[in-house]
């Protein structure tokens, strides 16, 4: 994957820098390019972690693409101020699209990028930004992919749903680039009725977009694009769209799978009594963990501390890190997904901690 983190000049006078993750195949290129745009988590944008969209990035690198994931101004390690236009969704989308366009202009000057074969995708707020970008005739951009695009604002006197419909209507009136939209029926932010209104406003105004409404995805379809299991939903329709706009879809690059944690025969995954070190609170947490989504991981410490993590990227590392913070000492994975990976001895089945430490409560990522 050749992952590197680079800085892309952006904003007025190019005085700001976008913290950007770059993936690409071996070799000099030039490679067709995918740019993936992130959403906005609740809270301070500066505290939002650097996004990688590793599962989608891997799928595209296998097909010979370079992939850029820029953090827009004010997010994560990017400099500059976050552009906030309150309830004006049209202005919000345009402001974010400006950073996306700066990333495209930068990439088109790089020898490793094919300046005439570019696709722009976005999830949530990034999807809104991608469709806003489509109002501009951006050189080299052949298509846009909108994964659950939009922005929610629960501020007083903000009818954000109506504002979103109006924004997509405005973008449709000036639309210059074809797009694919994908929304699930159990999206926690943008339900089917709102999606239908947004898409209808876009097309009635003259925009070109094909809407794919898929069924329920896990607990919340809003995070489908970043999920390990999302490709079974998004790839078939994406492949069809890429073929229509003249972009490659065949796998040409071998990408090694991430190393897996080996299964052991220590116990059945649902044998709660077999988990070492845990107090009654810890066993209750493990019982809860068994209902979490995959990918998932549960880590324990001799101190009695524990932590689980589900979904998102690398739940193994997240569970171990959170457990270590709670415990003050190293932790070990007990189970991953639907199997046990504990490397301890049989005597560990009898181990129990007298500590009352309960560790973290887990950290899912959508």
N, C-alpha and C positions, 0 to 999 in steps of 0.2 A: 504493500500500500504506500510505502515511501512517505509516511505522514510527516509533514513539517508545519510549523506555525510561522506565518509571515505577516508583515504589516503592509496594508494597502492605504495609500494616501486618499483622503476623502474630505468632503465638505467644502465650504467656501475657501478658496485659495489653497485647497488641499492641505490645510493646516492640521487636520486630524488624521488619526491612523486607525484602521479597522483591524482588530486582531482576527486573523483569518487562518483557518485550517485548510491545508492543501494535501490532497491525495492524488497520486498519479501512478501509472504503470512505469516499469523500467524503460529506459531509453529516452532519447531526446524529444520525441514527438515529431510534429505537432499532433496533439490529441483533441478529439472533440471534447467539449467542456459542459459540465453540469454545475450550476451554482444553486446551492440549497440555502434558503433563508429561514431563520429561526422565528419562533413565536416569542411572546412576552409572558414571563411568569409573574405572579403577584409579587408585590414588593418592589424594592429598589432595583432598577435595571442593572446598576453597576455590580450588584451582588449576584447576578445571574451567571452561572458557570459557562465556560466556553462550550459551545455545542459542536458535536462531531457528526451526528447522524450516521454512525458507523455502519449500520446495516444497509442503508440505502447507498452510502458511498461505496461499500464493498461491491454491491450488485453492479454499479456503474463502472468501477475500475475493472471488474472482470470483463466488461464489454469494451474495454479500451479507452474509457473516458478519464480525463483529469476531472477532479471534483474540488470546488472551492466552497467553504462554509464560512462566510464572513459574519462576524459579530458587528452589528451596526453601531453607529455612534452612541456612546453612553452606556452600552451593554458590555458586561464582563471586562476584558482588558483593553477594549477600544477607548480611545481618547475622544474628546469632544463632548458636547451636551446632548442628552436624549431629547429628541424633538417631540414635544407633547402639545397637540392641538385640541386637547379636551374631547368634547363630544363631536367635533367636526371630523367625521370618519374619512371623508374625501381628502381633507388636508393631511390627516395622519398617514394615509396610504401613500400620498405623493411624497411626503417627507422621507419616509422609509425607502421608497423607490429610488430616491436620489443617491442614497448610499449604495444600493444595488447597482445602479448605473455606473458609479465610480469603480466598483469592483470589476464590472464588465470591461470598462475602458482600460483598466490596468491589465487585465488578463489578455486582452487582444494584442497588447504590445509584447507579450512574453513568447519566446520561441517555442515553448512547450505546448502552447494552446493554438488550436485551429481557429482563427478569428471569424470564420464564416459558418461554424457549426457549434452553436451554443443553445442550450436549453436552460431555462430558469425555473426552479421549483421553489415552493414555499409552504410552510406549515403554519396554520393559525394566523398570527399577525404577519408572518412572512408570506403567507398566501395572499393576503390583502395587498401587501407590497408588490408581489409579483404581478397581480392583475393591474395595479396602478401603473407599473412599469410598461404594461402593454399599450398604454395610451401614447407611447413614444415610439418612433421608428428607430429602434436601437440596432445599429449595424451588427449583423452576425447572429442575432437572436431569432431562432426559427419557431420556438414554441414556449408556452408557459404551462406549468402544472401547479394547480391550486389544491393543496391538501387541507381541507377543513379551514379555509381562509376566513378571516374576520377579526374583529376586536371587540371585546366587551368592556363597557364602562358603566359601573354601578353608581356613579356620582349623582348627586341630586339634580333633578331637572334634565337628565340626559336620557332621551328615548333612543338608546343606542341601536336598537333593532331597526327602527325607521331610518336612522342615520346610515346604517349599513346598506339598506336597500337603496337609499338615495346615492350613496357612494358608488355602488356597483352600477347603477344606472348612468352616473356620470362617466365612469370608466368605459362602459359599453358604447357611449356616444362617440368616444374618441379612440376606440379600440383599433389597433393596427397589427396585433400579433395573435394567432389562434391559441386557444387554451383548452386544457382538460381540467375539469373540476371533479373532486372526489370527496364525498361526505357520507358518513355512516348514520344509520337511523338512531343510534344511541349516543350521538355526540352530545356531551353535557353542556356545550355552549351554543351550538347552532343546530337546532332541531330541524326536521324535515320541512315544516311549514315555513320557517324563516329562510331556509335554503332555497325553496321553490320561489319565494318572493325575490330573493337576491338574483337568482339566475334569470327569472323572467324579466326583471328590470334591466339586466345587462343585455339580454338578447333583444328586447323590445326597442332598446335605444340604438341597436345596430351592432352589438358585439358578437363575436364568433367564439362560442364555447360549448363543449359537449359535457353535460353533467352526468356523472355516474353516481348513483345513490346505492350504496351497498348496505347489507344488513348490519346487525349488531356485531361489534368487535370487542371482545372481552368486556370489561366493565364500562369502558368509555372509548368510543371510536375516535375521539378527538386526538388521541395520541398514536393512532395507527401508523403513521408515517415513520415514527421513531422507534417502533417496536420491532423486536427480533422476528416476530411472527407476522408482521405487516405485509411482507412481500407477497404472501399468498393472496392478498387482497389487491394490492396496487400494481404488481408487475404486469399482469396480463393486459390491463387497460392501458398502462403506460407503454408497453411494447407496441400495441396497436397505434397509439398516438405518435410514437417516435418514428414508426415506419411511414406514417402519413406525411410527416414533415421532413423526411429524408435523413434521419439520424440512425446510426448503427444500433443493432439489438442483439447481435450474435456474440456469445462469449468467446473471447480470443486471448484472455490473460489468465494465467493460473495464480490464484491467490490462496495462500495457505490458510486453513481454518485455524481459529484461535485454539490454543491447547485446552483440552478438556480435563476436568478433575476426575480421576479414575474412580469408578464405583467399587465399593467394598461389600463384603458379606457380614458386616458387623451386626446389622439388624435391619428389619423392615423399616421403611421410611415412616410409617405410621405407628411404630412402637414407641410411644411417648416415654414410657418408663425406662427405655434403654439409653436415652440421651444423658451423657455424663454431666456432672457438676451442677445441675440445675436445682434451684429451690422450687417450691410449689408455684410461685409466680412465674418462674422461668418455664416450667412445664406448661402452664397456661398459655404463655406466649408461643411455645412451640406448637401447641394445639391450634392456635390462631394461624400460625405460619402455614400449616398444612392446607389452608384454604386460600393462600395467596397465589398470584398469577406467576407463571413461568415466563422468562427465566427468573429464578429466585435462589437464595442461598441463606443458610442459617449458620452462624458462628458462635462458639462458646469459649469460655475461659475457665481455668481452674479456680478463679476467684468467685465463680458463680455468675459472672456477667455474660450477657448474650446479646445478639442482635440479628435481625433478619433484614434482607433487602429484596425487593421484587421489581421486575420490569426494568426498563432503561438499559443503560450500558454497564457492563461488568458488575453485576450484583455481588459476585464473589468478593471483589476488592472492597466494595462499599460496606458489605457486612463485616468483613474483617477489620476495616479501619474504624468503624463505629464501635465495634466491640472492644477494640484496643483502647479507644478513648475512654470508654466507660470503666474498663478493667484496670487500666494502668499497666497492663502486661500483654504479651502476645496472645492472640486467640488462634483457634483452629476451626476450619470448616467442619461442620457435622453433616449437613446434607445440602445437596444441590438439585434443583428441579424436583424430580420424583424419586430420587435414590439417595442412599447414605454414602458418604465419602470418608467417614471417620477412620483414621489410621491407628487408633488406640488398641489396647489389648482387651481381652474379654472381661478382665477385672473392672474395666471402666464402666461396665453396665451396673456395677454396684456403687459407683462413686456418686456422692451427693454433696453439695456444698452447704455448709452451715451459714454462709453469707446471705444477707438479705438483698444483695445487689441484683437489680433487674435489667440493667443494660438499657439499650435504646429500644424504641418502639417500632423500628423498621422505617424504611424510606423508599417508597415507590416513586417512580419518575415517569411522567406521561408527556 
